[in-house]
């Protein structure tokens, strides 16, 4: 009984991430060009500046969708652990950074770095999950 | 929680992948349950019991301190 390695939910997730990241690159490029060439202001500037965040928010939605759609409860539990580690990592670093910044020890970081930290935390969580798995063993 | 999954599987000469396919879960899940790293939910435990045609208590055993 051969079984595909990647479940339909993971396949959808992978496709979504590729599309969202492509959209992010294109939007960021476009918005940069827009601000460079036309110096917008008011509502158009606000909306344009918001645009690059949308595909990133879409990634959070894709992760949430994967958690809902994956039929494999053990794999879901691993993903939940990975997300919790990522959240703890991002909040811990952001909190420490905030105090360091308040007391003038480091420079200001834009808020979207919290998202970068969360993605880095997903990597940390993925490593912890991988280390918690036994090596490929005999059936 | 302990379980007799590995023994029951071996009696039927099923690989972890065979059982995973029957349960519609990943081989990783079967491995995690067998090795006691993951306790299945009640619905999955019932699916396992159905597949082996055994009552739950013949497959899953409570942890005993002694």
N, CA and C atoms of all chains as a GROMACS GRO file, in nm:
protein
  615
    1UNK      N    1   0.084  -0.118   0.000
    1UNK     CA    2   0.000   0.000   0.000
    1UNK      C    3   0.089   0.125   0.000
    2UNK      N    4   0.124   0.167  -0.116
    2UNK     CA    5   0.214   0.283  -0.121
    2UNK      C    6   0.138   0.409  -0.079
    3UNK      N    7   0.205   0.496  -0.010
    3UNK     CA    8   0.139   0.617   0.038
    3UNK      C    9   0.228   0.736   0.007
    4UNK      N   10   0.167   0.838  -0.048
    4UNK     CA   11   0.245   0.956  -0.082
    4UNK      C   12   0.309   1.013   0.044
    5UNK      N   13   0.432   1.061   0.031
    5UNK     CA   14   0.504   1.113   0.147
    5UNK      C   15   0.437   1.238   0.201
    6UNK      N   16   0.384   1.320   0.110
    6UNK     CA   17   0.328   1.448   0.152
    6UNK      C   18   0.176   1.441   0.150
    7UNK      N   19   0.116   1.475   0.262
    7UNK     CA   20  -0.030   1.468   0.269
    7UNK      C   21  -0.089   1.584   0.186
    8UNK      N   22  -0.218   1.572   0.146
    8UNK     CA   23  -0.279   1.681   0.069
    8UNK      C   24  -0.272   1.814   0.145
    9UNK      N   25  -0.290   1.809   0.278
    9UNK     CA   26  -0.285   1.934   0.356
    9UNK      C   27  -0.146   1.998   0.347
   10UNK      N   28  -0.041   1.916   0.354
   10UNK     CA   29   0.095   1.970   0.346
   10UNK      C   30   0.125   2.021   0.205
   11UNK      N   31   0.067   1.950   0.105
   11UNK     CA   32   0.088   1.995  -0.032
   11UNK      C   33   0.024   2.134  -0.051
   12UNK      N   34  -0.099   2.148  -0.001
   12UNK     CA   35  -0.167   2.279  -0.012
   12UNK      C   36  -0.087   2.386   0.062
   13UNK      N   37  -0.035   2.349   0.177
   13UNK     CA   38   0.042   2.445   0.257
   13UNK      C   39   0.167   2.489   0.180
   14UNK      N   40   0.238   2.392   0.121
   14UNK     CA   41   0.361   2.423   0.047
   14UNK      C   42   0.331   2.515  -0.071
   15UNK      N   43   0.224   2.481  -0.144
   15UNK     CA   44   0.186   2.565  -0.259
   15UNK      C   45   0.152   2.706  -0.212
   16UNK      N   46   0.074   2.714  -0.101
   16UNK     CA   47   0.035   2.846  -0.049
   16UNK      C   48   0.159   2.927  -0.012
   17UNK      N   49   0.255   2.863   0.055
   17UNK     CA   50   0.374   2.937   0.099
   17UNK      C   51   0.454   2.988  -0.022
   18UNK      N   52   0.468   2.903  -0.124
   18UNK     CA   53   0.542   2.945  -0.243
   18UNK      C   54   0.472   3.065  -0.308
   19UNK      N   55   0.338   3.056  -0.321
   19UNK     CA   56   0.263   3.166  -0.383
   19UNK      C   57   0.271   3.294  -0.300
   20UNK      N   58   0.257   3.277  -0.167
   20UNK     CA   59   0.259   3.395  -0.080
   20UNK      C   60   0.396   3.462  -0.080
   21UNK      N   61   0.501   3.381  -0.079
   21UNK     CA   62   0.636   3.439  -0.078
   21UNK      C   63   0.668   3.508  -0.212
   22UNK      N   64   0.616   3.448  -0.321
   22UNK     CA   65   0.634   3.512  -0.452
   22UNK      C   66   0.559   3.645  -0.454
   23UNK      N   67   0.436   3.643  -0.401
   23UNK     CA   68   0.355   3.765  -0.397
   23UNK      C   69   0.426   3.870  -0.311
   24UNK      N   70   0.484   3.826  -0.200
   24UNK     CA   71   0.554   3.919  -0.110
   24UNK      C   72   0.669   3.988  -0.184
   25UNK      N   73   0.749   3.908  -0.255
   25UNK     CA   74   0.865   3.965  -0.326
   25UNK      C   75   0.818   4.067  -0.430
   26UNK      N   76   0.714   4.029  -0.506
   26UNK     CA   77   0.663   4.119  -0.610
   26UNK      C   78   0.605   4.248  -0.550
   27UNK      N   79   0.525   4.230  -0.444
   27UNK     CA   80   0.460   4.347  -0.382
   27UNK      C   81   0.566   4.440  -0.322
   28UNK      N   82   0.663   4.381  -0.254
   28UNK     CA   83   0.767   4.464  -0.191
   28UNK      C   84   0.844   4.543  -0.297
   29UNK      N   85   0.874   4.474  -0.405
   29UNK     CA   86   0.945   4.540  -0.516
   29UNK      C   87   0.859   4.654  -0.571
   30UNK      N   88   0.731   4.626  -0.593
   30UNK     CA   89   0.640   4.726  -0.650
   30UNK      C   90   0.622   4.845  -0.556
   31UNK      N   91   0.601   4.817  -0.427
   31UNK     CA   92   0.578   4.926  -0.331
   31UNK      C   93   0.703   5.012  -0.316
   32UNK      N   94   0.820   4.948  -0.315
   32UNK     CA   95   0.946   5.025  -0.309
   32UNK      C   96   0.956   5.119  -0.428
   33UNK      N   97   0.925   5.064  -0.546
   33UNK     CA   98   0.933   5.144  -0.669
   33UNK      C   99   0.832   5.259  -0.662
   34UNK      N  100   0.711   5.228  -0.613
   34UNK     CA  101   0.604   5.328  -0.601
   34UNK      C  102   0.649   5.444  -0.511
   35UNK      N  103   0.706   5.410  -0.395
   35UNK     CA  104   0.749   5.516  -0.302
   35UNK      C  105   0.868   5.594  -0.358
   36UNK      N  106   0.956   5.523  -0.432
   36UNK     CA  107   1.074   5.589  -0.486
   36UNK      C  108   1.036   5.687  -0.598
   37UNK      N  109   0.941   5.643  -0.680
   37UNK     CA  110   0.912   5.721  -0.801
   37UNK      C  111   0.803   5.825  -0.784
   38UNK      N  112   0.706   5.800  -0.692
   38UNK     CA  113   0.595   5.896  -0.690
   38UNK      C  114   0.573   5.962  -0.555
   39UNK      N  115   0.656   5.931  -0.456
   39UNK     CA  116   0.644   5.994  -0.322
   39UNK      C  117   0.499   6.011  -0.280
   40UNK      N  118   0.425   5.902  -0.263
   40UNK     CA  119   0.282   5.914  -0.231
   40UNK      C  120   0.261   5.968  -0.089
   41UNK      N  121   0.138   6.014  -0.063
   41UNK     CA  122   0.105   6.060   0.073
   41UNK      C  123  -0.040   6.024   0.100
   42UNK      N  124  -0.084   6.045   0.222
   42UNK     CA  125  -0.223   6.022   0.258
   42UNK      C  126  -0.262   5.876   0.252
   43UNK      N  127  -0.387   5.853   0.210
   43UNK     CA  128  -0.443   5.717   0.212
   43UNK      C  129  -0.366   5.624   0.118
   44UNK      N  130  -0.328   5.675   0.001
   44UNK     CA  131  -0.258   5.587  -0.096
   44UNK      C  132  -0.125   5.541  -0.038
   45UNK      N  133  -0.055   5.628   0.034
   45UNK     CA  134   0.071   5.589   0.096
   45UNK      C  135   0.047   5.485   0.205
   46UNK      N  136  -0.060   5.510   0.282
   46UNK     CA  137  -0.094   5.417   0.391
   46UNK      C  138  -0.125   5.278   0.336
   47UNK      N  139  -0.210   5.275   0.235
   47UNK     CA  140  -0.249   5.146   0.177
   47UNK      C  141  -0.130   5.076   0.113
   48UNK      N  142  -0.049   5.153   0.039
   48UNK     CA  143   0.068   5.093  -0.027
   48UNK      C  144   0.165   5.038   0.076
   49UNK      N  145   0.184   5.112   0.185
   49UNK     CA  146   0.278   5.067   0.289
   49UNK      C  147   0.227   4.941   0.359
   50UNK      N  148   0.095   4.925   0.361
   50UNK     CA  149   0.037   4.807   0.426
   50UNK      C  150   0.048   4.681   0.340
   51UNK      N  151   0.053   4.702   0.208
   51UNK     CA  152   0.046   4.588   0.115
   51UNK      C  153   0.146   4.476   0.143
   52UNK      N  154   0.276   4.506   0.168
   52UNK     CA  155   0.371   4.395   0.187
   52UNK      C  156   0.338   4.306   0.307
   53UNK      N  157   0.261   4.361   0.404
   53UNK     CA  158   0.230   4.278   0.522
   53UNK      C  159   0.125   4.172   0.490
   54UNK      N  160   0.046   4.195   0.384
   54UNK     CA  161  -0.066   4.103   0.358
   54UNK      C  162  -0.021   3.960   0.328
   55UNK      N  163   0.078   3.939   0.237
   55UNK     CA  164   0.120   3.799   0.215
   55UNK      C  165   0.182   3.735   0.339
   56UNK      N  166   0.245   3.816   0.423
   56UNK     CA  167   0.304   3.761   0.547
   56UNK      C  168   0.193   3.717   0.641
   57UNK      N  169   0.088   3.800   0.650
   57UNK     CA  170  -0.028   3.760   0.731
   57UNK      C  171  -0.089   3.634   0.672
   58UNK      N  172  -0.084   3.624   0.539
   58UNK     CA  173  -0.133   3.504   0.472
   58UNK      C  174  -0.057   3.379   0.514
   59UNK      N  175   0.071   3.394   0.545
   59UNK     CA  176   0.150   3.279   0.592
   59UNK      C  177   0.095   3.229   0.725
   60UNK      N  178   0.059   3.323   0.813
   60UNK     CA  179   0.001   3.282   0.942
   60UNK      C  180  -0.130   3.206   0.918
   61UNK      N  181  -0.208   3.256   0.823
   61UNK     CA  182  -0.334   3.189   0.791
   61UNK      C  183  -0.305   3.048   0.737
   62UNK      N  184  -0.202   3.038   0.652
   62UNK     CA  185  -0.168   2.907   0.593
   62UNK      C  186  -0.125   2.808   0.703
   63UNK      N  187  -0.050   2.857   0.801
   63UNK     CA  188  -0.008   2.769   0.912
   63UNK      C  189  -0.132   2.725   0.990
   64UNK      N  190  -0.222   2.820   1.016
   64UNK     CA  191  -0.346   2.787   1.088
   64UNK      C  192  -0.430   2.687   1.011
   65UNK      N  193  -0.436   2.705   0.879
   65UNK     CA  194  -0.513   2.613   0.794
   65UNK      C  195  -0.453   2.473   0.798
   66UNK      N  196  -0.320   2.468   0.797
   66UNK     CA  197  -0.253   2.338   0.803
   66UNK      C  198  -0.288   2.267   0.934
   67UNK      N  199  -0.292   2.344   1.043
   67UNK     CA  200  -0.326   2.285   1.172
   67UNK      C  201  -0.468   2.229   1.173
   68UNK      N  202  -0.556   2.296   1.100
   68UNK     CA  203  -0.696   2.251   1.096
   68UNK      C  204  -0.712   2.132   1.001
   69UNK      N  205  -0.639   2.137   0.888
   69UNK     CA  206  -0.666   2.040   0.781
   69UNK      C  207  -0.585   1.911   0.790
   70UNK      N  208  -0.470   1.913   0.855
   70UNK     CA  209  -0.389   1.791   0.858
   70UNK      C  210  -0.463   1.685   0.940
   71UNK      N  211  -0.481   1.568   0.881
   71UNK     CA  212  -0.558   1.463   0.948
   71UNK      C  213  -0.472   1.382   1.045
   72UNK      N  214  -0.342   1.405   1.040
   72UNK     CA  215  -0.251   1.327   1.124
   72UNK      C  216  -0.230   1.399   1.258
   73UNK      N  217  -0.291   1.346   1.363
   73UNK     CA  218  -0.292   1.420   1.490
   73UNK      C  219  -0.154   1.431   1.554
   74UNK      N  220  -0.067   1.333   1.531
   74UNK     CA  221   0.067   1.341   1.589
   74UNK      C  222   0.147   1.453   1.522
   75UNK      N  223   0.137   1.457   1.388
   75UNK     CA  224   0.208   1.562   1.315
   75UNK      C  225   0.154   1.701   1.355
   76UNK      N  226   0.020   1.705   1.378
   76UNK     CA  227  -0.039   1.831   1.424
   76UNK      C  228   0.020   1.872   1.558
   77UNK      N  229   0.038   1.773   1.647
   77UNK     CA  230   0.091   1.806   1.779
   77UNK      C  231   0.235   1.858   1.767
   78UNK      N  232   0.309   1.804   1.670
   78UNK     CA  233   0.446   1.854   1.648
   78UNK      C  234   0.444   1.999   1.598
   79UNK      N  235   0.348   2.027   1.509
   79UNK     CA  236   0.339   2.162   1.454
   79UNK      C  237   0.296   2.261   1.563
   80UNK      N  238   0.205   2.218   1.650
   80UNK     CA  239   0.163   2.304   1.761
   80UNK      C  240   0.284   2.335   1.850
   81UNK      N  241   0.363   2.232   1.879
   81UNK     CA  242   0.482   2.254   1.963
   81UNK      C  243   0.578   2.351   1.894
   82UNK      N  244   0.595   2.330   1.763
   82UNK     CA  245   0.685   2.416   1.685
   82UNK      C  246   0.638   2.562   1.691
   83UNK      N  247   0.507   2.584   1.677
   83UNK     CA  248   0.452   2.720   1.681
   83UNK      C  249   0.467   2.781   1.821
   84UNK      N  250   0.447   2.700   1.924
   84UNK     CA  251   0.462   2.751   2.060
   84UNK      C  252   0.607   2.792   2.086
   85UNK      N  253   0.700   2.710   2.038
   85UNK     CA  254   0.842   2.744   2.055
   85UNK      C  255   0.872   2.873   1.980
   86UNK      N  256   0.819   2.884   1.857
   86UNK     CA  257   0.842   3.004   1.776
   86UNK      C  258   0.786   3.127   1.847
   87UNK      N  259   0.666   3.114   1.903
   87UNK     CA  260   0.603   3.227   1.971
   87UNK      C  261   0.683   3.267   2.094
   88UNK      N  262   0.724   3.168   2.173
   88UNK     CA  263   0.802   3.197   2.293
   88UNK      C  264   0.935   3.262   2.255
   89UNK      N  265   0.998   3.210   2.150
   89UNK     CA  266   1.127   3.264   2.106
   89UNK      C  267   1.112   3.410   2.061
   90UNK      N  268   1.010   3.436   1.978
   90UNK     CA  269   0.990   3.571   1.925
   90UNK      C  270   0.956   3.669   2.038
   91UNK      N  271   0.868   3.626   2.130
   91UNK     CA  272   0.829   3.717   2.239
   91UNK      C  273   0.946   3.741   2.333
   92UNK      N  274   1.024   3.637   2.360
   92UNK     CA  275   1.137   3.652   2.452
   92UNK      C  276   1.240   3.750   2.395
   93UNK      N  277   1.275   3.731   2.268
   93UNK     CA  278   1.376   3.818   2.207
   93UNK      C  279   1.321   3.961   2.194
   94UNK      N  280   1.194   3.973   2.152
   94UNK     CA  281   1.135   4.107   2.134
   94UNK      C  282   1.128   4.180   2.269
   95UNK      N  283   1.093   4.107   2.376
   95UNK     CA  284   1.084   4.169   2.508
   95UNK      C  285   1.222   4.217   2.554
   96UNK      N  286   1.320   4.127   2.541
   96UNK     CA  287   1.456   4.164   2.583
   96UNK      C  288   1.506   4.282   2.500
   97UNK      N  289   1.479   4.276   2.370
   97UNK     CA  290   1.524   4.385   2.280
   97UNK      C  291   1.458   4.517   2.320
   98UNK      N  292   1.329   4.510   2.354
   98UNK     CA  293   1.255   4.630   2.392
   98UNK      C  294   1.319   4.700   2.511
   99UNK      N  295   1.357   4.621   2.612
   99UNK     CA  296   1.420   4.682   2.730
   99UNK      C  297   1.560   4.734   2.696
  100UNK      N  298   1.634   4.658   2.617
  100UNK     CA  299   1.767   4.705   2.576
  100UNK      C  300   1.755   4.838   2.501
  101UNK      N  301   1.651   4.846   2.419
  101UNK     CA  302   1.628   4.968   2.340
  101UNK      C  303   1.590   5.084   2.432
  102UNK      N  304   1.500   5.055   2.527
  102UNK     CA  305   1.456   5.159   2.621
  102UNK      C  306   1.573   5.220   2.698
  103UNK      N  307   1.669   5.136   2.731
  103UNK     CA  308   1.783   5.186   2.808
  103UNK      C  309   1.902   5.222   2.719
  104UNK      N  310   1.873   5.238   2.590
  104UNK     CA  311   1.972   5.292   2.498
  104UNK      C  312   2.089   5.200   2.466
  105UNK      N  313   2.068   5.071   2.481
  105UNK     CA  314   2.180   4.979   2.458
  105UNK      C  315   2.185   4.925   2.315
  106UNK      N  316   2.072   4.929   2.248
  106UNK     CA  317   2.067   4.881   2.109
  106UNK      C  318   1.983   4.978   2.028
  107UNK      N  319   1.993   4.966   1.895
  107UNK     CA  320   1.917   5.059   1.812
  107UNK      C  321   1.773   5.008   1.795
  108UNK      N  322   1.687   5.096   1.748
  108UNK     CA  323   1.546   5.060   1.728
  108UNK      C  324   1.532   4.960   1.613
  109UNK      N  325   1.448   4.861   1.635
  109UNK     CA  326   1.419   4.764   1.527
  109UNK      C  327   1.273   4.781   1.486
  110UNK      N  328   1.245   4.783   1.354
  110UNK     CA  329   1.105   4.792   1.311
  110UNK      C  330   1.024   4.673   1.364
  111UNK      N  331   0.895   4.696   1.387
  111UNK     CA  332   0.809   4.594   1.447
  111UNK      C  333   0.803   4.463   1.368
  112UNK      N  334   0.820   4.472   1.235
  112UNK     CA  335   0.807   4.348   1.157
  112UNK      C  336   0.919   4.248   1.186
  113UNK      N  337   1.020   4.291   1.260
  113UNK     CA  338   1.124   4.194   1.297
  113UNK      C  339   1.070   4.087   1.392
  114UNK      N  340   0.959   4.117   1.458
  114UNK     CA  341   0.895   4.015   1.543
  114UNK      C  342   0.856   3.895   1.457
  115UNK      N  343   0.809   3.924   1.336
  115UNK     CA  344   0.771   3.816   1.244
  115UNK      C  345   0.894   3.737   1.200
  116UNK      N  346   1.002   3.810   1.171
  116UNK     CA  347   1.126   3.741   1.132
  116UNK      C  348   1.171   3.650   1.246
  117UNK      N  349   1.160   3.701   1.369
  117UNK     CA  350   1.198   3.620   1.486
  117UNK      C  351   1.108   3.497   1.498
  118UNK      N  352   0.979   3.516   1.469
  118UNK     CA  353   0.886   3.403   1.479
  118UNK      C  354   0.922   3.295   1.376
  119UNK      N  355   0.956   3.340   1.256
  119UNK     CA  356   0.996   3.241   1.154
  119UNK      C  357   1.127   3.172   1.196
  120UNK      N  358   1.219   3.250   1.255
  120UNK     CA  359   1.342   3.188   1.306
  120UNK      C  360   1.308   3.088   1.415
  121UNK      N  361   1.211   3.125   1.499
  121UNK     CA  362   1.166   3.036   1.607
  121UNK      C  363   1.104   2.908   1.552
  122UNK      N  364   1.037   2.919   1.437
  122UNK     CA  365   0.983   2.798   1.373
  122UNK      C  366   1.098   2.704   1.337
  123UNK      N  367   1.210   2.764   1.293
  123UNK     CA  368   1.329   2.684   1.262
  123UNK      C  369   1.382   2.616   1.387
  124UNK      N  370   1.387   2.691   1.497
  124UNK     CA  371   1.434   2.634   1.625
  124UNK      C  372   1.340   2.519   1.665
  125UNK      N  373   1.210   2.544   1.655
  125UNK     CA  374   1.110   2.441   1.690
  125UNK      C  375   1.124   2.318   1.601
  126UNK      N  376   1.150   2.342   1.473
  126UNK     CA  377   1.168   2.230   1.379
  126UNK      C  378   1.289   2.146   1.418
  127UNK      N  379   1.396   2.214   1.460
  127UNK     CA  380   1.516   2.140   1.503
  127UNK      C  381   1.485   2.058   1.628
  128UNK      N  382   1.413   2.119   1.723
  128UNK     CA  383   1.379   2.046   1.847
  128UNK      C  384   1.291   1.926   1.814
  129UNK      N  385   1.194   1.946   1.724
  129UNK     CA  386   1.110   1.834   1.681
  129UNK      C  387   1.194   1.724   1.617
  130UNK      N  388   1.287   1.765   1.530
  130UNK     CA  389   1.371   1.665   1.460
  130UNK      C  390   1.457   1.589   1.561
  131UNK      N  391   1.511   1.662   1.659
  131UNK     CA  392   1.597   1.596   1.758
  131UNK      C  393   1.517   1.501   1.848
  132UNK      N  394   1.387   1.530   1.862
  132UNK     CA  395   1.306   1.444   1.948
  132UNK      C  396   1.262   1.317   1.877
  133UNK      N  397   1.287   1.312   1.746
  133UNK     CA  398   1.249   1.191   1.670
  133UNK      C  399   1.361   1.090   1.679
  134UNK      N  400   1.328   0.963   1.700
  134UNK     CA  401   1.435   0.863   1.696
  134UNK      C  402   1.488   0.849   1.554
  135UNK      N  403   1.612   0.803   1.542
  135UNK     CA  404   1.665   0.782   1.407
  135UNK      C  405   1.581   0.676   1.338
  136UNK      N  406   1.583   0.679   1.204
  136UNK     CA  407   1.506   0.581   1.127
  136UNK      C  408   1.529   0.442   1.183
  137UNK      N  409   1.422   0.377   1.222
  137UNK     CA  410   1.443   0.248   1.284
  137UNK      C  411   1.372   0.136   1.209
  138UNK      N  412   1.408   0.016   1.245
  138UNK     CA  413   1.352  -0.102   1.183
  138UNK      C  414   1.204  -0.112   1.212
  139UNK      N  415   1.127  -0.159   1.117
  139UNK     CA  416   0.984  -0.182   1.141
  139UNK      C  417   0.965  -0.301   1.229
  140UNK      N  418   0.116   0.588   2.897
  140UNK     CA  419   0.034   0.472   2.860
  140UNK      C  420   0.120   0.375   2.778
  141UNK      N  421   0.115   0.249   2.814
  141UNK     CA  422   0.187   0.147   2.736
  141UNK      C  423   0.092   0.086   2.632
  142UNK      N  424   0.151   0.022   2.533
  142UNK     CA  425   0.064  -0.045   2.435
  142UNK      C  426   0.134  -0.166   2.374
  143UNK      N  427   0.054  -0.251   2.312
  143UNK     CA  428   0.105  -0.374   2.252
  143UNK      C  429   0.105  -0.366   2.099
  144UNK      N  430   0.115  -0.244   2.051
  144UNK     CA  431   0.103  -0.223   1.907
  144UNK      C  432   0.210  -0.298   1.828
  145UNK      N  433   0.333  -0.290   1.876
  145UNK     CA  434   0.443  -0.352   1.801
  145UNK      C  435   0.423  -0.504   1.792
  146UNK      N  436   0.378  -0.564   1.903
  146UNK     CA  437   0.357  -0.709   1.905
  146UNK      C  438   0.242  -0.747   1.810
  147UNK      N  439   0.133  -0.672   1.822
  147UNK     CA  440   0.016  -0.702   1.738
  147UNK      C  441   0.048  -0.686   1.590
  148UNK      N  442   0.127  -0.586   1.562
  148UNK     CA  443   0.167  -0.560   1.423
  148UNK      C  444   0.257  -0.674   1.373
  149UNK      N  445   0.350  -0.714   1.459
  149UNK     CA  446   0.443  -0.821   1.420
  149UNK      C  447   0.368  -0.952   1.396
  150UNK      N  448   0.266  -0.978   1.478
  150UNK     CA  449   0.186  -1.100   1.460
  150UNK      C  450   0.120  -1.104   1.323
  151UNK      N  451   0.086  -0.988   1.273
  151UNK     CA  452   0.021  -0.981   1.141
  151UNK      C  453   0.121  -0.953   1.029
  152UNK      N  454   0.246  -0.944   1.066
  152UNK     CA  455   0.353  -0.916   0.970
  152UNK      C  456   0.328  -0.787   0.893
  153UNK      N  457   0.283  -0.687   0.966
  153UNK     CA  458   0.263  -0.556   0.906
  153UNK      C  459   0.382  -0.468   0.940
  154UNK      N  460   0.424  -0.390   0.844
  154UNK     CA  461   0.526  -0.289   0.874
  154UNK      C  462   0.455  -0.169   0.938
  155UNK      N  463   0.534  -0.077   0.992
  155UNK     CA  464   0.474   0.045   1.047
  155UNK      C  465   0.398   0.119   0.938
  156UNK      N  466   0.454   0.117   0.817
  156UNK     CA  467   0.388   0.187   0.705
  156UNK      C  468   0.255   0.121   0.672
  157UNK      N  469   0.252  -0.014   0.677
  157UNK     CA  470   0.125  -0.085   0.650
  157UNK      C  471   0.016  -0.038   0.747
  158UNK      N  472   0.054  -0.036   0.875
  158UNK     CA  473  -0.044   0.006   0.976
  158UNK      C  474  -0.081   0.153   0.958
  159UNK      N  475   0.020   0.234   0.927
  159UNK     CA  476  -0.006   0.378   0.906
  159UNK      C  477  -0.106   0.396   0.791
  160UNK      N  478  -0.088   0.320   0.684
  160UNK     CA  479  -0.181   0.330   0.570
  160UNK      C  480  -0.322   0.290   0.610
  161UNK      N  481  -0.331   0.183   0.688
  161UNK     CA  482  -0.464   0.139   0.733
  161UNK      C  483  -0.532   0.243   0.821
  162UNK      N  484  -0.451   0.316   0.898
  162UNK     CA  485  -0.507   0.416   0.991
  162UNK      C  486  -0.520   0.554   0.927
  163UNK      N  487  -0.462   0.567   0.807
  163UNK     CA  488  -0.458   0.697   0.739
  163UNK      C  489  -0.384   0.800   0.824
  164UNK      N  490  -0.271   0.758   0.878
  164UNK     CA  491  -0.181   0.851   0.948
  164UNK      C  492  -0.040   0.829   0.893
  165UNK      N  493   0.055   0.908   0.939
  165UNK     CA  494   0.193   0.892   0.891
  165UNK      C  495   0.262   0.778   0.967
  166UNK      N  496   0.369   0.724   0.906
  166UNK     CA  497   0.448   0.620   0.972
  166UNK      C  498   0.509   0.675   1.102
  167UNK      N  499   0.544   0.804   1.095
  167UNK     CA  500   0.596   0.875   1.212
  167UNK      C  501   0.500   0.861   1.332
  168UNK      N  502   0.370   0.871   1.303
  168UNK     CA  503   0.270   0.862   1.410
  168UNK      C  504   0.269   0.724   1.472
  169UNK      N  505   0.270   0.622   1.385
  169UNK     CA  506   0.269   0.484   1.436
  169UNK      C  507   0.392   0.462   1.522
  170UNK      N  508   0.505   0.509   1.473
  170UNK     CA  509   0.630   0.493   1.548
  170UNK      C  510   0.622   0.565   1.684
  171UNK      N  511   0.567   0.686   1.684
  171UNK     CA  512   0.558   0.762   1.809
  171UNK      C  513   0.465   0.694   1.909
  172UNK      N  514   0.356   0.635   1.858
  172UNK     CA  515   0.263   0.566   1.948
  172UNK      C  516   0.328   0.439   2.003
  173UNK      N  517   0.391   0.362   1.913
  173UNK     CA  518   0.454   0.237   1.955
  173UNK      C  519   0.560   0.258   2.061
  174UNK      N  520   0.637   0.364   2.044
  174UNK     CA  521   0.748   0.387   2.136
  174UNK      C  522   0.706   0.466   2.260
  175UNK      N  523   0.576   0.494   2.270
  175UNK     CA  524   0.524   0.560   2.390
  175UNK      C  525   0.552   0.709   2.396
  176UNK      N  526   0.597   0.766   2.283
  176UNK     CA  527   0.623   0.910   2.283
  176UNK      C  528   0.496   0.990   2.261
  177UNK      N  529   0.391   0.921   2.217
  177UNK     CA  530   0.266   0.992   2.190
  177UNK      C  531   0.149   0.901   2.224
  178UNK      N  532   0.057   0.953   2.303
  178UNK     CA  533  -0.066   0.880   2.334
  178UNK      C  534  -0.173   0.923   2.235
  179UNK      N  535  -0.231   0.828   2.161
  179UNK     CA  536  -0.330   0.868   2.060
  179UNK      C  537  -0.457   0.922   2.125
  180UNK      N  538  -0.530   1.002   2.048
  180UNK     CA  539  -0.662   1.049   2.094
  180UNK      C  540  -0.754   0.928   2.102
  181UNK      N  541  -0.867   0.947   2.168
  181UNK     CA  542  -0.964   0.837   2.180
  181UNK      C  543  -1.014   0.791   2.043
  182UNK      N  544  -1.050   0.883   1.950
  182UNK     CA  545  -1.095   0.836   1.818
  182UNK      C  546  -0.988   0.752   1.747
  183UNK      N  547  -0.862   0.794   1.754
  183UNK     CA  548  -0.756   0.716   1.687
  183UNK      C  549  -0.736   0.582   1.758
  184UNK      N  550  -0.744   0.583   1.890
  184UNK     CA  551  -0.729   0.458   1.966
  184UNK      C  552  -0.840   0.359   1.924
  185UNK      N  553  -0.961   0.410   1.906
  185UNK     CA  554  -1.071   0.323   1.863
  185UNK      C  555  -1.047   0.270   1.721
  186UNK      N  556  -0.990   0.356   1.636
  186UNK     CA  557  -0.960   0.310   1.499
  186UNK      C  558  -0.857   0.198   1.503
  187UNK      N  559  -0.758   0.213   1.592
  187UNK     CA  560  -0.655   0.109   1.606
  187UNK      C  561  -0.720  -0.021   1.656
  188UNK      N  562  -0.809  -0.007   1.755
  188UNK     CA  563  -0.877  -0.125   1.809
  188UNK      C  564  -0.961  -0.193   1.701
  189UNK      N  565  -1.026  -0.113   1.618
  189UNK     CA  566  -1.107  -0.169   1.508
  189UNK      C  567  -1.020  -0.249   1.412
  190UNK      N  568  -0.906  -0.192   1.378
  190UNK     CA  569  -0.819  -0.257   1.280
  190UNK      C  570  -0.767  -0.391   1.334
  191UNK      N  571  -0.734  -0.394   1.460
  191UNK     CA  572  -0.684  -0.520   1.519
  191UNK      C  573  -0.797  -0.610   1.569
  192UNK      N  574  -0.920  -0.560   1.560
  192UNK     CA  575  -1.039  -0.633   1.605
  192UNK      C  576  -1.023  -0.680   1.749
  193UNK      N  577  -0.980  -0.587   1.830
  193UNK     CA  578  -0.959  -0.615   1.972
  193UNK      C  579  -1.019  -0.502   2.055
  194UNK      N  580  -1.055  -0.529   2.182
  194UNK     CA  581  -1.098  -0.418   2.267
  194UNK      C  582  -0.980  -0.328   2.302
  195UNK      N  583  -1.010  -0.202   2.333
  195UNK     CA  584  -0.904  -0.106   2.364
  195UNK      C  585  -0.808  -0.158   2.471
  196UNK      N  586  -0.866  -0.219   2.575
  196UNK     CA  587  -0.782  -0.259   2.689
  196UNK      C  588  -0.690  -0.377   2.654
  197UNK      N  589  -0.713  -0.438   2.539
  197UNK     CA  590  -0.621  -0.545   2.496
  197UNK      C  591  -0.502  -0.486   2.420
  198UNK      N  592  -0.510  -0.359   2.390
  198UNK     CA  593  -0.402  -0.292   2.314
  198UNK      C  594  -0.329  -0.190   2.402
  199UNK      N  595  -0.407  -0.111   2.473
  199UNK     CA  596  -0.348  -0.003   2.554
  199UNK      C  597  -0.354  -0.040   2.701
  200UNK      N  598  -0.243  -0.020   2.768
  200UNK     CA  599  -0.234  -0.057   2.908
  200UNK      C  600  -0.192   0.064   2.990
  201UNK      N  601  -0.253   0.082   3.107
  201UNK     CA  602  -0.214   0.199   3.187
  201UNK      C  603  -0.072   0.184   3.239
  202UNK      N  604  -0.007   0.297   3.262
  202UNK     CA  605   0.127   0.293   3.324
  202UNK      C  606   0.114   0.240   3.466
  203UNK      N  607   0.201   0.149   3.500
  203UNK     CA  608   0.203   0.098   3.638
  203UNK      C  609   0.332   0.142   3.702
  204UNK      N  610   0.321   0.194   3.825
  204UNK     CA  611   0.441   0.240   3.895
  204UNK      C  612   0.530   0.122   3.934
  205UNK      N  613   0.465   0.006   3.969
  205UNK     CA  614   0.546  -0.110   4.010
  205UNK      C  615   0.513  -0.233   3.929
   0.00000   0.00000   0.00000
